[in-house]
Amino acid sequence: MPCDDEPGGAAPERTALAWERAAYSYVLVAAVVLSVAAHRHAPWLLGASAVLLVVAALVWRHARRPRSGAGSARTPALLAATTALAAVLAAVAVLVPR
């Protein structure tokens, strides 16, 4: 049950924490891609890792901004698209022979 002195209750805080977890996930995927780039001598993966770090920074910034009502419907769609891109990059990194 939401607290009376807080408008909106804990939902905005939970939403911000979820966005922060998404940012941490992108940093982790970028680190894994960077590791694969180093071990497989694949310099093209450095660019992919950099893109994932930029996405992580943007998601982190989105998580830290103040909440004012309903968010944009475009933001979750962009996050889903970048998640799919990260999955494709991971599959390519694993399937491409040395």
N, C-alpha and C positions, 0 to 999 in steps of 0.2 A: 504494500500500500504506500503510495507516495506521501512524502512529508508535506504538511500544509505550508511551511515557510519556504519551500523550494518550488518554483513553477516548473512543471514538467516532470518532477520526480527524478529518478535515477536514469531514465531513458537516455537523455543527452550524454550523460557520462558513459553509459554502456556503449553508445554509438561511437563516441570518441575513442574509447578503448579498443573497439573492434577495428577502427581505421588504423590505430597505432599497431595492432597485431598484423594487419595487412602490410604495413610499411616494413615491419620487422621481417616478414616473410619474403618480401622482395629483396631486402638486404641479404638474407640467407641464400636465396637463389642466385643472386649476383656473386656471392662469395663462392658458391659451388661452381658456377660457370667460370669464374676466374681460376679456380683450382684446376678444372678440366683444361682450360687454356694453357696453363703452365705445364701440366703433365703430358699433354698430347702435342705440345708445340703448335698450337692452333691460334695464331695471333688474331684471326678474325673474331674469335670469341671475346677478345678484350673489348671490342665495340659493343657487343651484346651485353657484356657485364656493365659497361658504362651506362648504357640505355636503362638497364634495370635499376641501377643506382639512382638515376635521375627520376625514374618512376617512383622509387621508394621515397625520395625527397618530396616529390609532389604529393604523394599520399600522406606523408607525415605532416606537411603543411596544411593539407585539407583537414586532418584530424585535429590540429591545433587551433583552427579558426573558430570563432564564437558561433554558436548555433542560434539561428533566428528563424524559427518556423521550419517548414518543409524544405528539404534540400532539392537540388536539381536532379531531375530524372536522368540527365546525361552522365552524371558522375559514376553511378554503378555500372552503366553500360561501358564506359571507358575502362573501369577497373576490370570488368569481365574480359574486355578485348585484350588488355595488357596481360591478364592472367593466361589467356589462350596463347598469346605470343610467347610468354615465358615457357609454357608447356611445349610449344613447337621447338623453341630453342633448345630446351633440355633434350627432347627426342633427337634432334639433329646432332647435338653434342655426343649423345650416347651411340647413335647409329653410324655416324661417319667414321670410317676406318682411319687408323693413324696414318 
